[in-house]
Amino acid sequence: MRELIRWYRESPPRLRVVFHTAPGEIVAAGKAVRRASETLLPPNRRRILVVCFGNVCRSPVAARLLQARLDETKWEVVSGGTNASVGKPASRIMRTAAAEYGIDLSAHRAARVTADDIRDAELVITMSQLQTDRLLNLEPGSKRRIRLLGAFNPQANTWGLPADPRKSAASEEEIPDPNGEDLAFHRECCERLDTSVGQLARWIVRREASRRMPPQRRPLSAPAL
């Protein structure tokens, strides 16, 4: 017994503990390092994944806007990019534009979407049809869970910009990529994101309310005389 106590004091077992924090933040105890968005959610909390191209402009802003409108005890909103450079910070101009909406993106780091991310999400929100197609290539069975954010607030693309780099101009249901554009466009993009997210949040709340409603029973037919 003394030998066992001496061994424990000299070489205590290492515990692996991962804490759940903000989306994309990495925290660890001992040598454990794991993305917080990869941890298991509490049983009463579900995940929404917001996706854009590089995860440095549109999706992190939209994710924060959506999280602010939903019950945090029921929903976790995370973001990612189909072509993200992992670890890249949010763009400088978008940080400025987002700050006007009370969003601090200084700690944000880009993450690339994986098939597991799609499977773990109850709802997936994209900025373009191309991003939707790429997610379907990763997880073919996810079509019914994917929605275009811009479809909740269709707008004509007066800027003529694409929703993905080097692609054709965005449709009215897609949200153009602001990366590389000036502050005025980033502000307009944030306004579109905010309005679209507001409509999306209302749709989510209505959908949840309808699911909780008990099925209506048909009235019993009067007995034949």
Buried (B, 14 or more C-beta within 10 A) or exposed (E): EEEEEEEEEEEEEEEEEBEBEBBBBBBEEEEEEEBBBBEEEEEEBBBBBBBBBBBBBBBBBBBBBBBBBBEEEEBBBBBBBBBBEEEBBBBEBBBEBBEEBEBEBEEBBBBBBEEEBBEBBEBBBBBBBBBBEBBBEBBEEBEEBBBBBBBBBEBEBEBEBBBBEEBEEBBEBBBBBBBEBEBEBBBBBBBBBBBBBBEBBEEBEEEBEEEEEEEEEEEEEEEEE
